[in-house]
Amino acid sequence: MARVSTQPSAAAATEGVAFVKGHGTENDFVLVADPDGSWDPDPAQVAAVCDRRAGIGADGLVRAVRTAAIAEGAALAGRAEWFMDYRNADGSLAEMCGNGVRVFAEFLLAGGHLPAEAGDGRWVPVGTRAGLKRVRREADGRWTADMGAWRLVGGEAALRAGSDALVHVPGLDGVARPALSVDLGNPHTVVALPDDGELEQADLTRAPSVEPVPPAGTNVELVVPEFGVDTTGNSVADVGDVRMRVHERGSGETRSCGTGACAAALATRAWAGAGAPDVWRVEVPGGQLLVTVGEGSSAVAGTVHLTGPAVLVASGTIAPALLAPRLTPAG
């Protein structure tokens, strides 16, 4: 991947903006290097860039800004050089993206914005709206993200009940499904389904409805858990397995969601009870992610790591016409 050094500026509307396209398990992003924070796209511009028919197409836009150059990163200046300014496909701001932060790190490394040794298994700090995160490039080229703290929103009461929310999923039987709410710096609601048939039948072109309605919205994960038991009912697996589809807040159904994969694994671990594994393979439509629960984590709170690929596939320039003000049709 060629090095991208062009910096966006106030002249973006006439000169265009250099970008790189990348994905993590087919959760895809348009990435822009803006070290000095000179280009702050409005929601309409982000939506135009992410449009899959009239734009470049992506689940979101990621801007690489130095922490000292963006108000939300000021508190992290001195602890991390770079801030991941992530926007959903509809232009709304997002706290964090587990796939996005890995692709962001690969983008920084490929663009010469990180020292070469940062790709040799060393932790690299990254600023996000969900706080400081760390990423590390593995020997096989995958990245591991230290996703930091997580918690079951309903705590011990939700753990005992097995749920703290109800979700109506379009395309299923109309019956509200129990779900667990998981906070990973951004909100998730995880619904267990009995089999792959229901997982495929779910219509995620429409957003599931969640009760109670989360104040900041939520990502909704539909999961089919595999608890790793043998024919005698004894737990035998050191690694659990989950199949997942996701409807992301602000983006619709995506091929993958990193924080969602963590939420799916953590909720399944809670449902599995004592003896559940701390390592989970999460199969998403775009590939496989590995979720590792941090040492000392309980059933309701702790830390978690996410490992998966980060692939850069193209580079170019966002045309000025795509960034022009959107006109509202008369009448």
C-alpha positions as CSV (number, residue, x, y, z in Angstrom):
1,M,0.0,0.0,0.0
2,A,1.4,3.3,-1.0
3,R,2.2,5.9,1.7
4,V,-0.6,8.5,2.0
5,S,0.8,11.8,3.3
6,T,-1.6,14.4,1.8
7,Q,-3.3,16.3,4.6
8,P,-6.9,17.5,4.3
9,S,-7.5,21.2,4.6
10,A,-10.2,23.8,4.2
11,A,-9.6,23.5,0.4
12,A,-11.0,19.9,0.4
13,A,-14.0,21.0,-1.5
14,T,-11.8,22.1,-4.4
15,E,-8.8,19.8,-4.2
16,G,-10.4,16.6,-2.8
17,V,-9.1,14.5,0.1
18,A,-6.6,11.6,0.0
19,F,-8.0,8.3,1.4
20,V,-7.3,4.7,2.0
21,K,-9.9,1.9,1.9
22,G,-9.6,-0.9,4.4
23,H,-11.5,-3.6,6.2
24,G,-11.5,-5.9,9.2
25,T,-13.5,-9.1,8.5
26,E,-15.3,-7.1,5.8
27,N,-16.3,-4.4,8.2
28,D,-15.0,-1.6,5.9
29,F,-13.8,1.9,6.3
30,V,-12.6,5.0,4.5
31,L,-9.5,6.3,6.3
32,V,-8.1,9.8,6.0
33,A,-4.9,11.1,7.5
34,D,-5.6,14.6,9.0
35,P,-2.8,15.1,11.6
36,D,-3.6,18.7,12.3
37,G,-7.4,18.3,12.4
38,S,-7.9,20.7,9.5
39,W,-10.8,18.9,7.9
40,D,-13.9,18.2,10.0
41,P,-16.5,16.7,7.6
42,D,-20.2,17.3,8.4
43,P,-22.6,14.3,8.6
44,A,-23.9,14.8,5.1
45,Q,-20.3,14.6,3.7
46,V,-19.6,11.5,5.7
47,A,-22.8,9.9,4.5
48,A,-22.0,10.8,0.9
49,V,-18.5,9.3,1.1
50,C,-19.9,6.1,2.7
51,D,-22.8,5.7,0.3
52,R,-22.3,2.4,-1.5
53,R,-23.8,3.5,-4.8
54,A,-23.1,7.2,-5.2
55,G,-19.9,7.3,-3.0
56,I,-16.9,5.2,-2.2
57,G,-18.9,2.9,0.1
58,A,-18.1,2.0,3.7
59,D,-19.5,1.2,7.1
60,G,-17.8,4.3,8.4
61,L,-15.2,7.0,8.0
62,V,-12.1,7.1,10.2
63,R,-10.0,10.2,10.5
64,A,-6.5,10.0,12.0
65,V,-5.9,13.1,14.0
66,R,-3.2,13.9,16.6
67,T,-4.7,13.9,20.0
68,A,-3.6,17.4,20.7
69,A,-5.4,18.6,17.5
70,I,-8.9,17.5,18.5
71,A,-10.9,18.6,21.5
72,E,-12.0,15.0,22.4
73,G,-8.4,13.8,22.4
74,A,-6.9,16.7,24.5
75,A,-7.1,14.7,27.7
76,L,-5.1,11.9,26.1
77,A,-2.3,14.1,24.7
78,G,1.0,12.9,26.0
79,R,-0.4,9.3,26.4
80,A,-1.2,8.7,22.8
81,E,-0.1,10.5,19.6
82,W,-3.1,9.5,17.5
83,F,-6.9,9.8,17.9
84,M,-9.3,7.6,16.0
85,D,-12.1,10.0,15.0
86,Y,-14.8,7.5,13.9
87,R,-18.0,8.4,12.1
88,N,-20.8,5.9,11.3
89,A,-22.0,5.6,7.8
90,D,-24.9,8.0,8.5
91,G,-22.4,10.6,9.7
92,S,-23.1,10.2,13.4
93,L,-20.2,10.1,15.9
94,A,-19.3,6.7,17.4
95,E,-17.3,6.0,20.6
96,M,-15.3,3.1,19.4
97,C,-15.0,0.4,16.8
98,G,-13.1,-2.8,17.4
99,N,-12.6,-3.7,13.8
100,G,-11.9,0.0,13.0
101,V,-9.2,0.4,15.5
102,R,-7.2,-2.5,14.0
103,V,-7.6,-1.1,10.5
104,F,-6.7,2.3,11.9
105,A,-3.5,1.0,13.3
106,E,-2.5,-0.8,10.0
107,F,-3.3,2.5,8.2
108,L,-1.0,4.5,10.5
109,L,1.8,1.9,10.2
110,A,1.5,1.6,6.4
111,G,1.4,5.4,6.0
112,G,4.6,6.0,8.0
113,H,2.7,7.6,10.9
114,L,4.1,5.0,13.4
115,P,7.7,3.9,13.9
116,A,8.5,0.6,12.1
117,E,9.1,-1.1,15.4
118,A,5.4,-0.5,16.3
119,G,4.7,-3.4,13.9
120,D,6.8,-5.9,15.9
121,G,4.4,-6.9,18.6
122,R,4.7,-3.8,20.8
123,W,1.6,-2.2,22.2
124,V,0.7,1.2,20.6
125,P,-1.7,3.5,22.4
126,V,-4.6,5.0,20.5
127,G,-7.1,7.7,21.6
128,T,-10.8,7.1,21.1
129,R,-14.1,8.6,22.3
130,A,-14.2,5.5,24.6
131,G,-10.9,6.4,26.1
132,L,-7.3,5.1,25.6
133,K,-7.0,1.8,23.8
134,R,-3.9,-0.3,22.9
135,V,-3.2,-2.2,19.7
136,R,-0.5,-4.7,18.9
137,R,0.5,-6.3,15.6
138,E,0.9,-10.1,15.8
139,A,3.5,-12.1,13.9
140,D,0.9,-13.4,11.5
141,G,-0.1,-9.8,10.5
142,R,-3.3,-9.7,12.5
143,W,-3.8,-7.0,15.1
144,T,-4.9,-7.5,18.8
145,A,-6.8,-4.6,20.4
146,D,-6.9,-4.2,24.1
147,M,-10.5,-3.2,24.3
148,G,-10.3,-2.2,27.9
149,A,-13.1,-2.4,30.4
150,W,-16.5,-4.0,29.8
151,R,-19.5,-4.7,32.0
152,L,-23.0,-6.2,32.0
153,V,-25.1,-3.1,32.3
154,G,-27.6,-4.9,34.5
155,G,-24.9,-6.3,36.8
156,E,-25.6,-9.3,39.0
157,A,-29.4,-9.0,38.6
158,A,-29.1,-9.4,34.8
159,L,-26.7,-12.3,35.2
160,R,-29.2,-14.2,37.5
161,A,-32.1,-13.4,35.2
162,G,-30.2,-14.1,32.0
163,S,-31.5,-10.9,30.5
164,D,-32.2,-7.2,31.1
165,A,-33.9,-6.2,27.9
166,L,-36.4,-7.4,25.3
167,V,-35.8,-7.3,21.5
168,H,-38.2,-7.6,18.6
169,V,-36.3,-8.8,15.6
170,P,-37.9,-8.2,12.2
171,G,-38.4,-11.4,10.2
172,L,-38.7,-13.7,13.1
173,D,-41.9,-14.8,14.9
174,G,-42.9,-11.4,16.4
175,V,-42.2,-12.6,19.9
176,A,-39.9,-10.4,22.0
177,R,-36.6,-12.1,22.7
178,P,-34.7,-11.7,26.0
179,A,-31.3,-10.0,25.7
180,L,-28.3,-8.9,27.7
181,S,-27.0,-5.4,27.6
182,V,-23.2,-5.1,27.4
183,D,-21.2,-1.9,27.7
184,L,-17.8,-1.8,25.9
185,G,-17.5,2.0,25.8
186,N,-20.3,1.8,23.3
187,P,-23.7,0.1,23.8
188,H,-24.6,-3.5,22.8
189,T,-27.7,-5.7,23.2
190,V,-27.1,-9.4,22.6
191,V,-29.9,-11.8,21.7
192,A,-29.4,-15.6,21.7
193,L,-31.2,-17.6,19.0
194,P,-31.7,-21.3,19.0
195,D,-30.3,-22.2,15.6
196,D,-28.8,-21.1,12.3
197,G,-32.2,-21.1,10.7
198,E,-33.4,-18.2,12.8
199,L,-30.1,-16.4,12.5
200,E,-30.5,-16.5,8.7
201,Q,-34.2,-15.7,8.8
202,A,-33.7,-12.5,10.7
203,D,-34.3,-9.3,8.6
204,L,-31.6,-6.8,9.6
205,T,-32.4,-4.4,6.8
206,R,-34.6,-2.9,9.6
207,A,-33.4,-2.0,13.1
208,P,-34.6,-4.4,15.9
209,S,-36.6,-2.6,18.5
210,V,-35.2,-2.8,22.1
211,E,-37.1,-2.4,25.4
212,P,-36.3,-0.4,27.4
213,V,-35.1,1.9,24.7
214,P,-31.4,2.7,25.2
215,P,-30.9,6.5,25.6
216,A,-28.0,6.6,23.1
217,G,-29.2,3.8,20.9
218,T,-27.5,0.4,20.7
219,N,-25.9,-2.2,18.4
220,V,-27.9,-5.4,18.4
221,E,-26.1,-8.8,18.1
222,L,-27.9,-12.0,17.2
223,V,-26.0,-15.0,18.3
224,V,-26.1,-18.8,18.1
225,P,-23.9,-20.0,20.9
226,E,-21.9,-23.2,21.1
227,F,-21.1,-24.0,24.7
228,G,-18.5,-26.7,24.1
229,V,-20.0,-29.7,25.9
230,D,-19.7,-33.4,25.2
231,T,-22.4,-36.0,25.0
232,T,-22.3,-36.4,28.8
233,G,-23.0,-32.8,29.4
234,N,-19.4,-32.1,30.6
235,S,-17.6,-28.9,29.5
236,V,-14.6,-29.9,27.4
237,A,-13.7,-26.9,25.4
238,D,-11.0,-24.4,26.2
239,V,-12.3,-22.2,23.3
240,G,-16.0,-21.4,22.8
241,D,-17.7,-20.7,19.5
242,V,-20.4,-18.2,18.6
243,R,-22.0,-17.4,15.2
244,M,-23.2,-13.8,15.0
245,R,-25.0,-11.2,12.8
246,V,-25.2,-7.6,13.8
247,H,-27.2,-4.4,13.2
248,E,-25.0,-1.5,14.0
249,R,-26.3,1.8,15.3
250,G,-25.9,4.3,12.5
251,S,-24.8,1.8,9.9
252,G,-27.4,-1.0,9.6
253,E,-26.4,-4.6,9.2
254,T,-22.6,-4.9,8.7
255,R,-20.4,-7.9,7.8
256,S,-18.7,-7.7,11.2
257,C,-18.5,-5.6,14.3
258,G,-15.5,-5.9,16.6
259,T,-17.0,-4.5,19.8
260,G,-20.1,-6.5,18.9
261,A,-18.0,-9.7,18.7
262,C,-16.7,-9.0,22.2
263,A,-20.2,-8.4,23.5
264,A,-21.5,-11.6,21.9
265,A,-18.7,-13.6,23.5
266,L,-19.2,-12.0,26.9
267,A,-22.9,-12.5,26.9
268,T,-22.5,-16.1,25.8
269,R,-19.9,-16.6,28.5
270,A,-22.4,-15.2,31.1
271,W,-25.2,-17.5,29.9
272,A,-22.8,-20.5,29.9
273,G,-22.1,-20.1,33.6
274,A,-19.3,-21.4,35.8
275,G,-16.5,-23.1,33.8
276,A,-17.2,-21.2,30.6
277,P,-14.1,-20.6,28.5
278,D,-12.4,-17.2,28.4
279,V,-11.4,-17.5,24.8
280,W,-14.1,-17.4,22.1
281,R,-14.1,-17.7,18.3
282,V,-16.8,-15.5,16.8
283,E,-17.9,-16.3,13.3
284,V,-19.3,-13.3,11.4
285,P,-20.4,-13.1,7.8
286,G,-17.0,-11.5,7.0
287,G,-14.8,-14.0,8.7
288,Q,-13.6,-14.9,12.2
289,L,-12.5,-12.9,15.2
290,L,-10.9,-14.1,18.5
291,V,-12.1,-12.7,21.8
292,T,-10.0,-13.3,24.9
293,V,-11.4,-12.3,28.3
294,G,-8.9,-10.6,30.5
295,E,-7.4,-12.2,33.7
296,G,-9.3,-11.4,36.8
297,S,-12.6,-10.7,34.9
298,S,-15.8,-11.7,36.7
299,A,-19.0,-12.8,35.0
300,V,-20.3,-9.2,35.0
301,A,-17.2,-7.0,34.4
302,G,-13.6,-7.1,33.5
303,T,-11.3,-6.5,30.5
304,V,-11.2,-8.1,27.0
305,H,-8.9,-8.4,24.0
306,L,-9.9,-8.7,20.3
307,T,-7.7,-10.3,17.6
308,G,-8.4,-10.2,13.9
309,P,-7.2,-9.1,10.5
310,A,-6.8,-5.6,9.2
311,V,-6.5,-5.3,5.4
312,L,-5.8,-2.2,3.3
313,V,-7.2,-2.6,-0.2
314,A,-7.1,0.7,-2.1
315,S,-6.1,4.3,-2.1
316,G,-7.2,7.4,-4.0
317,T,-8.8,10.8,-3.7
318,I,-12.3,11.7,-2.6
319,A,-13.5,13.9,-5.5
320,P,-14.4,17.5,-4.6
321,A,-17.9,16.9,-6.1
322,L,-18.6,14.3,-3.4
323,L,-17.8,16.8,-0.7
324,A,-19.9,19.6,-2.1
325,P,-22.8,20.9,0.0
326,R,-25.9,18.7,-0.5
327,L,-28.8,20.6,-2.1
328,T,-32.3,20.0,-0.8
329,P,-34.8,19.4,-3.7
330,A,-37.5,22.0,-4.0
331,G,-41.0,21.1,-3.1
